[in-house]
Amino acid sequence: MARCEVCGNDYGMSFEVHAQGAVHVFDCFECAIHRMAPICEHCRVQIVGHGVEASGRWFCCAHCAKAEGADGIVDRVGALPA
């Protein structure tokens, strides 16, 4: 068993996430998201999906990226950049 680094639960079905040279232990996806999901630099929501990266900054969607000055960002393939 391993202890979740977020909530402290000592759980027999905990899991490890290996990222950027570090190993993290969680008891559920909720705790993993809480600790590891990037935060949108415009609206401050945790990014659980693909998100949008523009000039090294992360956003939850094209709308937030555009609000911060990013150009040519679209939310789906086939859409025209605004």
MODELLER restraints for C-alpha pairs under 7 A, 6 or more apart:
rsr = mdl.restraints
at = mdl.atoms
rsr.add(forms.Gaussian(group=physical.xy_distance, feature=features.Distance(at['CA:1:A'], at['CA:10:A']), mean=6.26, stdev=0.5))
rsr.add(forms.Gaussian(group=physical.xy_distance, feature=features.Distance(at['CA:1:A'], at['CA:11:A']), mean=5.53, stdev=0.5))
rsr.add(forms.Gaussian(group=physical.xy_distance, feature=features.Distance(at['CA:1:A'], at['CA:12:A']), mean=4.44, stdev=0.5))
rsr.add(forms.Gaussian(group=physical.xy_distance, feature=features.Distance(at['CA:1:A'], at['CA:14:A']), mean=6.94, stdev=0.5))
rsr.add(forms.Gaussian(group=physical.xy_distance, feature=features.Distance(at['CA:2:A'], at['CA:10:A']), mean=5.43, stdev=0.5))
rsr.add(forms.Gaussian(group=physical.xy_distance, feature=features.Distance(at['CA:2:A'], at['CA:11:A']), mean=5.98, stdev=0.5))
rsr.add(forms.Gaussian(group=physical.xy_distance, feature=features.Distance(at['CA:2:A'], at['CA:12:A']), mean=6.80, stdev=0.5))
rsr.add(forms.Gaussian(group=physical.xy_distance, feature=features.Distance(at['CA:2:A'], at['CA:14:A']), mean=6.13, stdev=0.5))
rsr.add(forms.Gaussian(group=physical.xy_distance, feature=features.Distance(at['CA:3:A'], at['CA:9:A']), mean=5.36, stdev=0.5))
rsr.add(forms.Gaussian(group=physical.xy_distance, feature=features.Distance(at['CA:3:A'], at['CA:10:A']), mean=4.15, stdev=0.5))
rsr.add(forms.Gaussian(group=physical.xy_distance, feature=features.Distance(at['CA:3:A'], at['CA:11:A']), mean=6.39, stdev=0.5))
rsr.add(forms.Gaussian(group=physical.xy_distance, feature=features.Distance(at['CA:3:A'], at['CA:25:A']), mean=6.91, stdev=0.5))
rsr.add(forms.Gaussian(group=physical.xy_distance, feature=features.Distance(at['CA:4:A'], at['CA:10:A']), mean=6.43, stdev=0.5))
rsr.add(forms.Gaussian(group=physical.xy_distance, feature=features.Distance(at['CA:4:A'], at['CA:25:A']), mean=5.33, stdev=0.5))
rsr.add(forms.Gaussian(group=physical.xy_distance, feature=features.Distance(at['CA:4:A'], at['CA:26:A']), mean=4.25, stdev=0.5))
rsr.add(forms.Gaussian(group=physical.xy_distance, feature=features.Distance(at['CA:4:A'], at['CA:27:A']), mean=5.29, stdev=0.5))
rsr.add(forms.Gaussian(group=physical.xy_distance, feature=features.Distance(at['CA:5:A'], at['CA:25:A']), mean=5.88, stdev=0.5))
rsr.add(forms.Gaussian(group=physical.xy_distance, feature=features.Distance(at['CA:5:A'], at['CA:26:A']), mean=6.10, stdev=0.5))
rsr.add(forms.Gaussian(group=physical.xy_distance, feature=features.Distance(at['CA:6:A'], at['CA:31:A']), mean=5.88, stdev=0.5))
rsr.add(forms.Gaussian(group=physical.xy_distance, feature=features.Distance(at['CA:9:A'], at['CA:27:A']), mean=6.82, stdev=0.5))
rsr.add(forms.Gaussian(group=physical.xy_distance, feature=features.Distance(at['CA:11:A'], at['CA:27:A']), mean=6.17, stdev=0.5))
rsr.add(forms.Gaussian(group=physical.xy_distance, feature=features.Distance(at['CA:13:A'], at['CA:27:A']), mean=6.74, stdev=0.5))
rsr.add(forms.Gaussian(group=physical.xy_distance, feature=features.Distance(at['CA:14:A'], at['CA:25:A']), mean=6.76, stdev=0.5))
rsr.add(forms.Gaussian(group=physical.xy_distance, feature=features.Distance(at['CA:14:A'], at['CA:26:A']), mean=5.54, stdev=0.5))
rsr.add(forms.Gaussian(group=physical.xy_distance, feature=features.Distance(at['CA:14:A'], at['CA:27:A']), mean=4.25, stdev=0.5))
rsr.add(forms.Gaussian(group=physical.xy_distance, feature=features.Distance(at['CA:15:A'], at['CA:25:A']), mean=5.67, stdev=0.5))
rsr.add(forms.Gaussian(group=physical.xy_distance, feature=features.Distance(at['CA:15:A'], at['CA:26:A']), mean=5.59, stdev=0.5))
rsr.add(forms.Gaussian(group=physical.xy_distance, feature=features.Distance(at['CA:15:A'], at['CA:27:A']), mean=6.37, stdev=0.5))
rsr.add(forms.Gaussian(group=physical.xy_distance, feature=features.Distance(at['CA:16:A'], at['CA:23:A']), mean=6.41, stdev=0.5))
rsr.add(forms.Gaussian(group=physical.xy_distance, feature=features.Distance(at['CA:16:A'], at['CA:24:A']), mean=5.41, stdev=0.5))
rsr.add(forms.Gaussian(group=physical.xy_distance, feature=features.Distance(at['CA:16:A'], at['CA:25:A']), mean=4.53, stdev=0.5))
rsr.add(forms.Gaussian(group=physical.xy_distance, feature=features.Distance(at['CA:16:A'], at['CA:26:A']), mean=6.45, stdev=0.5))
rsr.add(forms.Gaussian(group=physical.xy_distance, feature=features.Distance(at['CA:17:A'], at['CA:23:A']), mean=5.72, stdev=0.5))
rsr.add(forms.Gaussian(group=physical.xy_distance, feature=features.Distance(at['CA:17:A'], at['CA:24:A']), mean=5.08, stdev=0.5))
rsr.add(forms.Gaussian(group=physical.xy_distance, feature=features.Distance(at['CA:17:A'], at['CA:25:A']), mean=6.43, stdev=0.5))
rsr.add(forms.Gaussian(group=physical.xy_distance, feature=features.Distance(at['CA:18:A'], at['CA:24:A']), mean=6.37, stdev=0.5))
rsr.add(forms.Gaussian(group=physical.xy_distance, feature=features.Distance(at['CA:26:A'], at['CA:32:A']), mean=5.91, stdev=0.5))
rsr.add(forms.Gaussian(group=physical.xy_distance, feature=features.Distance(at['CA:37:A'], at['CA:46:A']), mean=5.76, stdev=0.5))
rsr.add(forms.Gaussian(group=physical.xy_distance, feature=features.Distance(at['CA:37:A'], at['CA:47:A']), mean=5.69, stdev=0.5))
rsr.add(forms.Gaussian(group=physical.xy_distance, feature=features.Distance(at['CA:37:A'], at['CA:48:A']), mean=6.21, stdev=0.5))
rsr.add(forms.Gaussian(group=physical.xy_distance, feature=features.Distance(at['CA:38:A'], at['CA:46:A']), mean=5.76, stdev=0.5))
rsr.add(forms.Gaussian(group=physical.xy_distance, feature=features.Distance(at['CA:38:A'], at['CA:47:A']), mean=5.53, stdev=0.5))
rsr.add(forms.Gaussian(group=physical.xy_distance, feature=features.Distance(at['CA:39:A'], at['CA:45:A']), mean=5.57, stdev=0.5))
rsr.add(forms.Gaussian(group=physical.xy_distance, feature=features.Distance(at['CA:39:A'], at['CA:46:A']), mean=4.41, stdev=0.5))
rsr.add(forms.Gaussian(group=physical.xy_distance, feature=features.Distance(at['CA:39:A'], at['CA:47:A']), mean=5.72, stdev=0.5))
rsr.add(forms.Gaussian(group=physical.xy_distance, feature=features.Distance(at['CA:40:A'], at['CA:46:A']), mean=6.25, stdev=0.5))
rsr.add(forms.Gaussian(group=physical.xy_distance, feature=features.Distance(at['CA:40:A'], at['CA:47:A']), mean=6.39, stdev=0.5))
rsr.add(forms.Gaussian(group=physical.xy_distance, feature=features.Distance(at['CA:40:A'], at['CA:58:A']), mean=5.66, stdev=0.5))
rsr.add(forms.Gaussian(group=physical.xy_distance, feature=features.Distance(at['CA:40:A'], at['CA:59:A']), mean=4.22, stdev=0.5))
rsr.add(forms.Gaussian(group=physical.xy_distance, feature=features.Distance(at['CA:40:A'], at['CA:60:A']), mean=5.32, stdev=0.5))
rsr.add(forms.Gaussian(group=physical.xy_distance, feature=features.Distance(at['CA:41:A'], at['CA:58:A']), mean=6.17, stdev=0.5))
rsr.add(forms.Gaussian(group=physical.xy_distance, feature=features.Distance(at['CA:41:A'], at['CA:59:A']), mean=5.74, stdev=0.5))
rsr.add(forms.Gaussian(group=physical.xy_distance, feature=features.Distance(at['CA:42:A'], at['CA:59:A']), mean=6.72, stdev=0.5))
rsr.add(forms.Gaussian(group=physical.xy_distance, feature=features.Distance(at['CA:42:A'], at['CA:64:A']), mean=5.61, stdev=0.5))
rsr.add(forms.Gaussian(group=physical.xy_distance, feature=features.Distance(at['CA:42:A'], at['CA:68:A']), mean=6.71, stdev=0.5))
rsr.add(forms.Gaussian(group=physical.xy_distance, feature=features.Distance(at['CA:43:A'], at['CA:64:A']), mean=6.95, stdev=0.5))
rsr.add(forms.Gaussian(group=physical.xy_distance, feature=features.Distance(at['CA:47:A'], at['CA:60:A']), mean=5.39, stdev=0.5))
rsr.add(forms.Gaussian(group=physical.xy_distance, feature=features.Distance(at['CA:51:A'], at['CA:58:A']), mean=6.84, stdev=0.5))
rsr.add(forms.Gaussian(group=physical.xy_distance, feature=features.Distance(at['CA:51:A'], at['CA:59:A']), mean=5.70, stdev=0.5))
rsr.add(forms.Gaussian(group=physical.xy_distance, feature=features.Distance(at['CA:51:A'], at['CA:60:A']), mean=4.50, stdev=0.5))
rsr.add(forms.Gaussian(group=physical.xy_distance, feature=features.Distance(at['CA:51:A'], at['CA:61:A']), mean=5.79, stdev=0.5))
rsr.add(forms.Gaussian(group=physical.xy_distance, feature=features.Distance(at['CA:52:A'], at['CA:58:A']), mean=5.75, stdev=0.5))
rsr.add(forms.Gaussian(group=physical.xy_distance, feature=features.Distance(at['CA:52:A'], at['CA:59:A']), mean=5.06, stdev=0.5))
rsr.add(forms.Gaussian(group=physical.xy_distance, feature=features.Distance(at['CA:52:A'], at['CA:60:A']), mean=6.02, stdev=0.5))
rsr.add(forms.Gaussian(group=physical.xy_distance, feature=features.Distance(at['CA:52:A'], at['CA:61:A']), mean=5.76, stdev=0.5))
rsr.add(forms.Gaussian(group=physical.xy_distance, feature=features.Distance(at['CA:52:A'], at['CA:62:A']), mean=6.57, stdev=0.5))
rsr.add(forms.Gaussian(group=physical.xy_distance, feature=features.Distance(at['CA:53:A'], at['CA:59:A']), mean=6.30, stdev=0.5))
rsr.add(forms.Gaussian(group=physical.xy_distance, feature=features.Distance(at['CA:54:A'], at['CA:70:A']), mean=6.39, stdev=0.5))
rsr.add(forms.Gaussian(group=physical.xy_distance, feature=features.Distance(at['CA:59:A'], at['CA:65:A']), mean=5.69, stdev=0.5))
rsr.add(forms.Gaussian(group=physical.xy_distance, feature=features.Distance(at['CA:61:A'], at['CA:75:A']), mean=6.38, stdev=0.5))
rsr.add(forms.Gaussian(group=physical.xy_distance, feature=features.Distance(at['CA:62:A'], at['CA:73:A']), mean=5.49, stdev=0.5))
rsr.add(forms.Gaussian(group=physical.xy_distance, feature=features.Distance(at['CA:62:A'], at['CA:74:A']), mean=5.37, stdev=0.5))
rsr.add(forms.Gaussian(group=physical.xy_distance, feature=features.Distance(at['CA:62:A'], at['CA:75:A']), mean=5.32, stdev=0.5))
rsr.add(forms.Gaussian(group=physical.xy_distance, feature=features.Distance(at['CA:72:A'], at['CA:81:A']), mean=4.73, stdev=0.5))
rsr.add(forms.Gaussian(group=physical.xy_distance, feature=features.Distance(at['CA:72:A'], at['CA:82:A']), mean=6.22, stdev=0.5))
rsr.add(forms.Gaussian(group=physical.xy_distance, feature=features.Distance(at['CA:73:A'], at['CA:81:A']), mean=5.91, stdev=0.5))
rsr.add(forms.Gaussian(group=physical.xy_distance, feature=features.Distance(at['CA:74:A'], at['CA:80:A']), mean=7.00, stdev=0.5))
rsr.add(forms.Gaussian(group=physical.xy_distance, feature=features.Distance(at['CA:74:A'], at['CA:81:A']), mean=5.58, stdev=0.5))
